[in-house]
Amino acid sequence: MNLKETELNHILNFKQLEKLFKNYSLTSGLDVALYDVSGEEQLCVRNPGSICEYGKGYFPCGASISHSGKKASELGSAYIYETPCGLIMCITPLIVEEDVLGYITTGPVVLWEKDEFFVEEFRKNCEKSGFLADKSGFDLNSIRQIDCKSMTSVAETLTMLIKYMLQEETKYIQQRLELSRLNMERIRAAKEMQIHQSQPRYNKYPIELEKELISYVQMGDKNQAKSIINRFLNEIFSYASGDLEIVKAKLYEFTAFLSRSAVEAGAPLSSLTGVIKKNSRLLLENVDYAEICRETVEILDGFLDAVYDSRGKKNTSEHLYKAIQYINAHYFEDINLDILAQNVFVSTYYLSHLFRREMGVTFSDYLTKVRVSRAKELLMEGRSVEDVSECVGYSDGNYFIKIFKKYVGITPSKYRKSVLTN
């Protein structure tokens, strides 16, 4: 999921944010507003008689906000700029996971004396945008005048406000992002099922992912474990074909497996009690899709936290773990069992044995599954079949099509069309 394409109200807690804005505005006497990166207003708190309310629809503020926001992003801090009507605003970038998702502005103010020259310039600027200040009822006295030192203080306050907001909302933001990812997976899975319902091989519960997941859990690779969990959820939604009862049953089965994996990885059973209770409630109570997603995110995070807070065992072979890491990093290259064995410093015979014993698949089968999984992601992005074939390590496009159809059930072009069609 592209974080930049996610709506801000799916990332931030707007209810809490509005409360924070109101307190800030009441304290500072200034307007405060949230905009997306294109300059579209998302949330605002304005003082009565604000020029921003009177001139709404007249001033090209969106372009000004977008341009100034980019400047603030380059600086990594607040940026003071002039508005189309000649007043001064302060803007600060909203950065989540290193992505600039929007901007927060405060103002407007005037930094000099509100003399006749200012009034004349203000009126001219307004007229250029088609706004007639004198005839609109707008009161020039409502514009707050502050000095440069105070404006700098406003900028620092705004920066601190955003940092505080993001610190307080970190957990909430992560959960919302995870829910958005799950929702996108659900939509994609539903599209896949529309075209694959007649193909039984597609509706298989992903047992083969279990050993890979426990490998990452036991070896302490939390990021890769989370990635496998997301693949699990994707397969579960595909398997269920939109039936919530099947989704709930499969999630219950999945979290039961996670419980076993967690204990095997060294987590005490007592640390999992709360997570298991929440999982049972998910199965027994009447919950909707949104609640299933929200609870699932919390359950999975609970299991992973329990494992990584107290892991002690590392049952998975370190050689196999390194082999899996190498494949996931080099799947697009021309690799074979000999090359892989050389890179993890074991014999080809022993490595082949490890894959069969601990993963339940051959090396070539595992490599192919990694390539096909990545190919599906690239096809979802709209990439051509030829391009995807090369990106995942197949120089022969026809062979790639044959392999993809064998594992997925349809050709890459049909898959691409199914997931991109609204």
N, C-alpha and C positions, 0 to 999 in steps of 0.2 A: 504494500500500500504506500502511495506517495503521500507523505505527511502534509506537504504543501497544498494538496488538493482536498484536504479534509476541512470541513466548515469549522469555524472557530467555536461555535456553540456545541460542537461535538468534542472539543478539546478542553475548553475552560468551563468552569462553573459560573455561568452568567448571573445566577442569583446572588452568590457571594461577591462576585465582581461588582455588581451594581451597588451593593451595600458599601463596598470599599470606596467606590467612586463618589457616592453621596457624602460619605464622611470627609473625603478629601476635598470635595467642592465646597462643603459647608465650612471647612477650616480655612481654605485658601481664598475662597470667594471667586474661584475661576471655574470655567467649564472644563470638563474632562470627557474624552470620548475614545472609543476603540474602533479602529479601522482595519480592514484586511489589506493585503499588500497592493491591491489595485486602487485603494483609496475609498472603498465603499464603507459607509458607516455601519457598524455592527451593534454598538451600544453607546449611549451617551447620557450624561447628566449635565444639564445646563441651568444657569441662573435665569430668573425671570427677566425678560427684556433683552436677552442675549442677541448680538448681531448675527450669530450663527443661525438663530431661529428666524429672525426677520429676513435675512438674506438667503435663506434656504432655497435652492433652485436657481439662484442668480449667479453666484460665484463659482468659478471652476476649481473648487477646493480639492476635488478628488485627485487631479493631476498634481497639484501642489503638494498634497500630503504624500502621494506615492514617491514623488521626486525627493522631497525632504526626508522621507523615511529611509530611502536608500542611502542618503548621506549619513543619517544617524547610524545605519547598519554598518557602514564603512568605518565610522568612528568607534562603534561599539558602545556608544553612550548617547545622552540626550543631545539634540541639535535644535538651535533656535533659528527660526526662519520667518520671513515676511509673508503674510497672507495676500490674496488678490485685492483685498480692500485696504491694504497698507498697514494692518495691525500686526502684532508680533505674537507668534505661537511657539510652543516648545513641543518637540516630538521625540519619543523614545521607542526603539524597536522592541518587539515582543519575540523573544527567541526561545524556541523549544526544541530540544535535541539537536542543537546547532543549526536549525532551520529558522529563518525569519518568517513568521506566520502573519504578522500584522504590526500595527503601530498604535501607540497611545499618545494622544495630544492633550495639551492643556493651554489655557488662555481664553480669549485673546486679550492682549494688553497693549499699552502704548508706553514707550520708554522715554518719551520726551514730553515737554510741556504741551498741554492741549490748547495751544493758542490759535489765532485766526488762520495762520498758515497751515497748521495741522488739519483744522476743520475743512478748509478749502481742498486740500489734497485728498482727504478722506472722501469728500463728496464726489470729486472727480473720479477717483478709483471705483466708487460705487456705480457711478453713471456709466462707466465703461462696460460694466457687467449688466447694465439694464436695471439696476436697483436705485430707486430714487429715495434716498434716506429721509429727506425733509417731508415727503408725502406719505411715507410708510408709517409714521408714528414712532419711529425709533428714537430713543433718547441718547444723545451723544454722551451725556453725563454718566451713563451706565457702564461706559468703557473704563476699566480700571487702569490707572496710571501708576507704574512702579519704576524704580531705578534699575540699572544694570546689575547691581549687586543682588538685589532682591530676585531678579529674573534668574540669575545663576543659582540662587538658593531654590527657586521653584524647579529648575531643571534637576538639581540634585535630589530634591524631594520626590519628584516623579520617578527618577531612576530607582530610588530606594523603594518606592511603592511597588514597582513592577517586580523587583527582586524579591520582596517580601511575598507578593502575591504568588509568584512561581514556586517559592520555597514551601509555602503553605499548601499549594495545590499539587505538589509533585506526584503524590500517590494517586490523587484523583485524575490528573492528566494521563498518567500511565494506564490507568484502568480504562479511561475513555478511549485512548488510542487502541488499546487491545480490543475493546468492544467494536471499534470501527473496523479493525482488521478482521475480526470474526464475522462481522456483517458482510464485508466484501467477499469473504470465503464462502459464506452461505449463498450469496447471490451467484457467485461463480459456480458453486456446486449444483445449484438448482438448474442453471443453464446447461451444465454438462449432462445432468440426468435427463433433461428433455430429449436429448438426442441419443442417449446411451441406454435407455430403459429396456431395450430389446436385447441388450448384450450382457448376459449373466456374469461374464468374467469381471466386469467393472464393479459389480456390487459385492466385493469381497472385503470383509473387515480386515484392516491392515495389520495382521499379526506379525508380518515380517519387520515392521518398524519397532516392535517391542525390544528386541535384542539391541538394536542400534541405540534406542533411547537409554536403556539401562547402562550401556557402555559409556555414554557421555555423562550420565548421572554419577556413576561410580568413579569415573576418572576426573570429576570435578569441573567439567566444561559446561558451565551453566548456560551460556549463550547458545551453544549447539543443542543442548537439551531442550531449550525453549523453542528452537527452530523445529525440532522433531515433533514436539507437542503440537505446534501449529499445523504441521502436516497431518498429524493424527486427527485433529479436529476437522480439517478439510475433508479427510476420508470418511469421517463419521457422518458429516452432513451429506456427503455424496451417497453414502450407504442408505441413509434414512429417507432420502428423496423428499424432504420437507415434512415428514411425519414427526411431530414433537415427541410422541411417546417412544418412538424408536430412538430418537436423539437422546432422550433421557436415559433409556435403558443402556445404550451404548456408552454414554458418558459415565454411567454408574460402573459398567464393566471396565472402562478405561481407568477410572480412578481407583478401582479395586486393584488393578494391575500396578498402578503407581504406588499404592500402599505397600505392596509386596516389594517393589523395587526400592522404595525408600528404606524399608527395614533391612533389606539385603545390603543397601549402601551404607548402613551404619546408623540410621536415625532411630531413636527409641520410639516404641509404639505410643508411649505416653504423649509425645510431642505431636502426634497425628490425631489425637482424640477429637479436637475441635473441628479439624478439616473433615474427618469422617462423618461427624454429625451433620455438618453442612451439606455434605454429599448425599446423605440419607434424606434430608429434607427436600433436596432437589428432585429426588425420585418420587417421593410420596405425596408431596403437595402439588396443588394445581398452579403451575407457574407458566407465564408466557415466554415467548422467545427471547425478548430483551432481558428478562430476569435470568433465564437459563444462561445466556452469555455472560451476564455480570457475575453470577454465582460461580460459573465455571472458571472465569479469570481468577477469582479469589481463591478457589479451591486449588487450582494448579500452582499459583504463587505460594500457597501455604505448604504444599508438598515439597516444592523446590527449596523453599526457605528451611524447612525441617531437615532436608538432606544436607544442604550446604552449611548449616549451622553445626551439624554434629557428625559429618561423614567420617568414617574411619576405615571401612573396608574399600578395597579396590580390586574386586574380583576379576574384572575384565583385563585381559592381557594387554600390557602396555604396547606390545608390538602391533596388536590388532588396532588399538586406539590410534597409534601413529599412522597406520595404513589407512584408516578411515579419514583421518585428517588430511593425508596426502591426496587421496582421491577427491575429496571435496574441494581441495584447492587447485587440483590439476586435471579435473575431469575433461576439460576441453583439449587436452594435449593427447598425443599418440602414446598412451601408456599401456603397458601389459604387465603380467604378473612378474616377469623377470625384473623390469624397471622398478616396480613397486617394492619387490623384495630387497633390491639393492639399496633403496632409500630408507628402509626400516631395519637393514642389517640382519636379515634372517634368510633362510633358504626358501626357495619357491615352494617346496614340498610342505614345509612347516606353515608357511603363510596360507597356503591353500587349505591346509587342515584347520587352521584357526577360523577361517571364514565359514567353513562347513560346520564346525563344532559349535562356535559361539554365535554366529549370525544366521546359521541355517540356510545359507545361500553360497553359491560359488563367487569367486572374485569377479568374473566377467558379468554375472547376473547383477551383482551389487553395483558395479560401475555403470551398467546400462540403466539401472533404475535411477541413479543419480543424474545421469545425462537426460533421461526422459523427463524427470521432475523439473530440471532446469529449463528444458525445452518448452514445457507447458507454461512456465512463468513468462518466457520470452514471447511466446505466441499470444499470451494474454495482453502483452504490451503492443501488439499489432505488428510485430516484426515479420518479415517474409519467411517462408519455409526454407528457402535457400540460405538466407542469412542465419537463421536459427540452427540449421544443420551444421554450418561451419563453426558457430559459436559453442556448440556442445561437443565438438570433436569428431564430427563425421564429414570426411572429405567427399564421400559418395552420397549425393542427395537422395538417390533412389533407395540406397540401403537404409538411410535414416528413416525414410517414409515407411519402409517395411518393418523396421524395428519399432517405430512409434506405434504403428497400427497393432502390432503384436501385443504390446504392453498396455495400450490405452483402449484399443478397440476400434478406433477410427483413424483416418489419415490426419496428418498435421493440419492440412488446409481446412478440413471439415471441423476439426477441433477449434482452430482459430476463428472460424466463422461462427461457431456456436457460442463461444464465450464473448465475442465482440458484438453480437446481435442483441439489440434491446428487446 
